[in-house]
Amino acid sequence: MLIDQLKWRYATKKMDPSKKVAEDKIAAILEAIRLTPTSSGLRPYEVILVTNPEVRAQIQAAAWNQAQITEGSHVLVFAAWDNYTADRINHMFDLTNEIRGFKNDGWENYRNMLLATYPQRDAEANYQHAARQAYIGVGVAMVAAAEAEVDATPMEGFDPTAVDKILGLAERGLRSVVIIPLGYRQEEGDWLVNLTKVRRPTADFVTEVR
């Protein structure tokens, strides 16, 4: 049951470097992210899958030396578009028309509305909007990893400029947002593994409006 898996997961602090996540589980997590909804269906972010040990070591150095980055077997880097451009917007609308096999007047009007709005906005505001879409994917990634019983630790604690340089993201019009090491917990040496999960009670978290 998914709720049981979410209770099982935690922000793993120490991973077992001798254990590698199977490729079918990685593929399932990536597919779950790919299927994640985004605003206007624009998909304004990408996921970089890093397995190269040397590159992961460089990322670790840019992330306050957090051990999970090299102890795990895979690292996901969520990188958002640095701006909304007409080409990027048109690409997604054209792809939709191609896959669905028809054009819709309402959909084309919506395309024109976005073209008249997004590219004219400040680039930083557009990046921040794209980054918020990436966070939807981050949430889905965490759930998908838990369902596959893969440990995952989301991290904002890194130098994004350094990570962007390591991965050549600026040249691709991308900026790193979140990184997620994937692997398997090594309970010995992980101070967090046996601590009780703490969340606010439902009564203090959910407000029902009838």
C-alpha positions as a Markdown table, in Angstrom:
| # | Residue | x | y | z |
|---|---|---|---|---|
| 1 | Met | 0.0 | 0.0 | 0.0 |
| 2 | Leu | 1.3 | 3.4 | -1.0 |
| 3 | Ile | 0.7 | 4.9 | 2.5 |
| 4 | Asp | 2.9 | 2.2 | 4.0 |
| 5 | Gln | 5.7 | 2.9 | 1.6 |
| 6 | Leu | 5.5 | 6.7 | 2.4 |
| 7 | Lys | 5.8 | 5.8 | 6.0 |
| 8 | Trp | 8.8 | 3.6 | 5.2 |
| 9 | Arg | 10.7 | 6.3 | 3.3 |
| 10 | Tyr | 12.8 | 9.0 | 5.0 |
| 11 | Ala | 15.5 | 11.4 | 3.9 |
| 12 | Thr | 18.3 | 8.7 | 3.9 |
| 13 | Lys | 21.5 | 10.1 | 5.3 |
| 14 | Lys | 23.8 | 7.2 | 4.6 |
| 15 | Met | 23.6 | 4.9 | 1.6 |
| 16 | Asp | 25.3 | 1.6 | 1.0 |
| 17 | Pro | 27.8 | 2.1 | -1.9 |
| 18 | Ser | 27.9 | -1.7 | -2.6 |
| 19 | Lys | 24.2 | -1.7 | -3.6 |
| 20 | Lys | 23.1 | -0.5 | -7.0 |
| 21 | Val | 19.5 | 0.4 | -8.0 |
| 22 | Ala | 18.3 | -1.9 | -10.8 |
| 23 | Glu | 17.8 | -0.2 | -14.2 |
| 24 | Asp | 14.1 | -1.2 | -14.4 |
| 25 | Lys | 13.5 | 0.6 | -11.1 |
| 26 | Ile | 15.3 | 3.7 | -12.4 |
| 27 | Ala | 13.3 | 3.5 | -15.6 |
| 28 | Ala | 10.0 | 3.3 | -13.6 |
| 29 | Ile | 10.9 | 6.4 | -11.5 |
| 30 | Leu | 11.9 | 8.4 | -14.6 |
| 31 | Glu | 8.7 | 7.4 | -16.4 |
| 32 | Ala | 6.6 | 8.5 | -13.4 |
| 33 | Ile | 8.4 | 11.9 | -13.5 |
| 34 | Arg | 7.8 | 12.1 | -17.3 |
| 35 | Leu | 4.1 | 11.5 | -16.8 |
| 36 | Thr | 3.9 | 14.3 | -14.2 |
| 37 | Pro | 1.5 | 17.1 | -15.0 |
| 38 | Thr | 2.8 | 20.7 | -15.6 |
| 39 | Ser | 1.2 | 24.1 | -16.1 |
| 40 | Ser | -0.2 | 24.3 | -19.7 |
| 41 | Gly | 1.5 | 21.0 | -20.5 |
| 42 | Leu | 4.7 | 22.9 | -21.3 |
| 43 | Arg | 7.1 | 20.4 | -19.4 |
| 44 | Pro | 9.5 | 23.3 | -18.6 |
| 45 | Tyr | 12.2 | 21.2 | -17.0 |
| 46 | Glu | 14.4 | 18.2 | -17.7 |
| 47 | Val | 15.9 | 15.5 | -15.6 |
| 48 | Ile | 19.6 | 14.6 | -15.9 |
| 49 | Leu | 20.5 | 11.1 | -14.8 |
| 50 | Val | 24.0 | 11.0 | -13.5 |
| 51 | Thr | 25.8 | 7.6 | -12.9 |
| 52 | Asn | 29.4 | 8.6 | -13.8 |
| 53 | Pro | 31.4 | 8.4 | -10.5 |
| 54 | Glu | 33.7 | 11.3 | -11.4 |
| 55 | Val | 30.8 | 13.6 | -12.2 |
| 56 | Arg | 29.0 | 12.6 | -9.1 |
| 57 | Ala | 32.1 | 13.4 | -7.1 |
| 58 | Gln | 32.2 | 16.8 | -8.6 |
| 59 | Ile | 28.5 | 17.4 | -7.8 |
| 60 | Gln | 29.2 | 16.2 | -4.2 |
| 61 | Ala | 31.9 | 18.8 | -3.8 |
| 62 | Ala | 29.4 | 21.5 | -4.9 |
| 63 | Ala | 26.8 | 20.1 | -2.4 |
| 64 | Trp | 28.6 | 20.5 | 0.9 |
| 65 | Asn | 30.1 | 17.0 | 0.5 |
| 66 | Gln | 26.8 | 15.3 | 1.2 |
| 67 | Ala | 27.8 | 11.6 | 1.1 |
| 68 | Gln | 24.6 | 10.2 | -0.5 |
| 69 | Ile | 25.6 | 11.7 | -3.8 |
| 70 | Thr | 28.5 | 9.3 | -4.2 |
| 71 | Glu | 27.3 | 6.5 | -1.9 |
| 72 | Gly | 24.1 | 6.0 | -3.9 |
| 73 | Ser | 24.2 | 4.6 | -7.4 |
| 74 | His | 22.3 | 7.3 | -9.3 |
| 75 | Val | 21.7 | 11.0 | -9.0 |
| 76 | Leu | 18.8 | 12.8 | -10.6 |
| 77 | Val | 19.2 | 16.5 | -11.3 |
| 78 | Phe | 16.1 | 18.5 | -12.0 |
| 79 | Ala | 16.9 | 21.4 | -14.2 |
| 80 | Ala | 14.3 | 24.0 | -15.2 |
| 81 | Trp | 14.2 | 26.1 | -18.3 |
| 82 | Asp | 16.0 | 29.4 | -17.7 |
| 83 | Asn | 13.2 | 31.2 | -19.7 |
| 84 | Tyr | 10.0 | 30.7 | -21.6 |
| 85 | Thr | 10.6 | 31.3 | -25.3 |
| 86 | Ala | 8.4 | 31.3 | -28.3 |
| 87 | Asp | 10.3 | 28.3 | -29.7 |
| 88 | Arg | 9.9 | 26.3 | -26.5 |
| 89 | Ile | 6.2 | 27.1 | -26.3 |
| 90 | Asn | 5.6 | 26.3 | -29.9 |
| 91 | His | 7.5 | 23.1 | -29.7 |
| 92 | Met | 5.2 | 21.7 | -27.1 |
| 93 | Phe | 2.0 | 22.8 | -28.8 |
| 94 | Asp | 3.2 | 21.4 | -32.1 |
| 95 | Leu | 4.1 | 18.1 | -30.4 |
| 96 | Thr | 0.6 | 18.0 | -29.0 |
| 97 | Asn | -1.0 | 18.6 | -32.4 |
| 98 | Glu | 1.3 | 16.0 | -33.9 |
| 99 | Ile | 0.6 | 13.3 | -31.4 |
| 100 | Arg | -3.2 | 13.9 | -31.3 |
| 101 | Gly | -3.4 | 14.2 | -35.0 |
| 102 | Phe | -5.6 | 17.4 | -35.2 |
| 103 | Lys | -5.6 | 21.1 | -34.4 |
| 104 | Asn | -8.2 | 22.7 | -32.1 |
| 105 | Asp | -9.2 | 26.3 | -32.3 |
| 106 | Gly | -9.4 | 26.7 | -28.5 |
| 107 | Trp | -6.0 | 25.1 | -28.1 |
| 108 | Glu | -4.4 | 27.4 | -30.7 |
| 109 | Asn | -6.0 | 30.4 | -29.1 |
| 110 | Tyr | -4.4 | 29.3 | -25.8 |
| 111 | Arg | -1.1 | 28.9 | -27.6 |
| 112 | Asn | -1.3 | 32.5 | -28.8 |
| 113 | Met | -2.3 | 33.7 | -25.4 |
| 114 | Leu | 0.8 | 32.2 | -23.9 |
| 115 | Leu | 3.0 | 33.5 | -26.7 |
| 116 | Ala | 1.7 | 37.0 | -26.0 |
| 117 | Thr | 2.4 | 36.6 | -22.3 |
| 118 | Tyr | 5.3 | 34.4 | -21.3 |
| 119 | Pro | 8.2 | 35.4 | -23.5 |
| 120 | Gln | 7.6 | 39.1 | -22.6 |
| 121 | Arg | 8.0 | 38.5 | -18.9 |
| 122 | Asp | 11.2 | 38.8 | -16.9 |
| 123 | Ala | 13.4 | 35.8 | -17.5 |
| 124 | Glu | 13.9 | 35.3 | -13.7 |
| 125 | Ala | 10.1 | 35.3 | -13.2 |
| 126 | Asn | 9.8 | 32.7 | -15.9 |
| 127 | Tyr | 12.6 | 30.5 | -14.4 |
| 128 | Gln | 10.9 | 30.6 | -11.0 |
| 129 | His | 7.6 | 29.5 | -12.6 |
| 130 | Ala | 9.4 | 26.7 | -14.4 |
| 131 | Ala | 11.2 | 25.7 | -11.2 |
| 132 | Arg | 7.9 | 25.3 | -9.4 |
| 133 | Gln | 6.8 | 22.9 | -12.1 |
| 134 | Ala | 10.0 | 20.9 | -11.6 |
| 135 | Tyr | 9.0 | 20.5 | -7.9 |
| 136 | Ile | 5.9 | 18.7 | -9.0 |
| 137 | Gly | 8.2 | 16.2 | -10.6 |
| 138 | Val | 10.3 | 16.0 | -7.5 |
| 139 | Gly | 7.3 | 15.1 | -5.5 |
| 140 | Val | 6.3 | 12.4 | -7.9 |
| 141 | Ala | 9.9 | 11.1 | -8.0 |
| 142 | Met | 9.9 | 10.7 | -4.2 |
| 143 | Val | 6.6 | 8.7 | -4.3 |
| 144 | Ala | 7.8 | 6.6 | -7.2 |
| 145 | Ala | 11.0 | 5.8 | -5.4 |
| 146 | Ala | 9.2 | 4.9 | -2.3 |
| 147 | Glu | 6.8 | 2.6 | -4.2 |
| 148 | Ala | 9.9 | 0.8 | -5.6 |
| 149 | Glu | 11.5 | 0.7 | -2.2 |
| 150 | Val | 14.4 | 2.8 | -3.4 |
| 151 | Asp | 15.8 | 5.3 | -1.0 |
| 152 | Ala | 15.9 | 8.9 | -2.2 |
| 153 | Thr | 17.0 | 12.1 | -0.6 |
| 154 | Pro | 15.9 | 15.4 | -2.1 |
| 155 | Met | 18.5 | 18.2 | -1.8 |
| 156 | Glu | 18.5 | 21.9 | -2.3 |
| 157 | Gly | 21.8 | 22.2 | -0.4 |
| 158 | Phe | 24.1 | 22.7 | -3.3 |
| 159 | Asp | 25.7 | 25.5 | -5.4 |
| 160 | Pro | 23.5 | 25.6 | -8.5 |
| 161 | Thr | 25.9 | 27.7 | -10.5 |
| 162 | Ala | 28.6 | 25.1 | -9.9 |
| 163 | Val | 26.3 | 22.2 | -10.7 |
| 164 | Asp | 25.1 | 24.0 | -13.9 |
| 165 | Lys | 28.8 | 24.3 | -14.9 |
| 166 | Ile | 29.6 | 20.7 | -14.2 |
| 167 | Leu | 26.7 | 19.5 | -16.3 |
| 168 | Gly | 26.9 | 22.2 | -19.0 |
| 169 | Leu | 23.3 | 23.3 | -18.3 |
| 170 | Ala | 23.6 | 27.0 | -19.2 |
| 171 | Glu | 24.5 | 26.1 | -22.7 |
| 172 | Arg | 21.2 | 24.2 | -22.9 |
| 173 | Gly | 19.1 | 27.0 | -21.4 |
| 174 | Leu | 18.7 | 25.1 | -18.1 |
| 175 | Arg | 19.3 | 25.8 | -14.4 |
| 176 | Ser | 19.5 | 23.2 | -11.7 |
| 177 | Val | 16.8 | 23.2 | -9.1 |
| 178 | Val | 16.9 | 20.0 | -7.0 |
| 179 | Ile | 19.1 | 16.9 | -6.9 |
| 180 | Ile | 18.0 | 13.5 | -5.7 |
| 181 | Pro | 20.5 | 10.7 | -4.9 |
| 182 | Leu | 19.0 | 7.2 | -5.3 |
| 183 | Gly | 20.3 | 4.1 | -3.6 |
| 184 | Tyr | 19.8 | 1.9 | -0.6 |
| 185 | Arg | 20.0 | 2.8 | 3.0 |
| 186 | Gln | 22.9 | 1.7 | 5.2 |
| 187 | Glu | 21.4 | 1.6 | 8.6 |
| 188 | Glu | 24.6 | 1.4 | 10.4 |
| 189 | Gly | 25.9 | 4.9 | 10.6 |
| 190 | Asp | 22.6 | 6.6 | 9.6 |
| 191 | Trp | 21.5 | 8.6 | 12.6 |
| 192 | Leu | 18.0 | 9.2 | 11.2 |
| 193 | Val | 17.0 | 5.7 | 10.2 |
| 194 | Asn | 15.4 | 4.6 | 13.4 |
| 195 | Leu | 13.9 | 7.9 | 14.5 |
| 196 | Thr | 10.1 | 8.3 | 14.5 |
| 197 | Lys | 8.7 | 10.1 | 11.5 |
| 198 | Val | 7.3 | 13.5 | 12.6 |
| 199 | Arg | 4.5 | 15.2 | 10.7 |
| 200 | Arg | 1.9 | 17.7 | 11.9 |
| 201 | Pro | -1.4 | 16.0 | 13.0 |
| 202 | Thr | -4.1 | 15.9 | 10.3 |
| 203 | Ala | -6.2 | 18.3 | 12.4 |
| 204 | Asp | -3.4 | 20.9 | 12.3 |
| 205 | Phe | -2.6 | 20.3 | 8.6 |
| 206 | Val | -5.9 | 19.9 | 6.8 |
| 207 | Thr | -8.7 | 22.5 | 6.8 |
| 208 | Glu | -12.0 | 21.3 | 5.5 |
| 209 | Val | -14.4 | 23.8 | 3.9 |
| 210 | Arg | -17.9 | 22.4 | 3.5 |
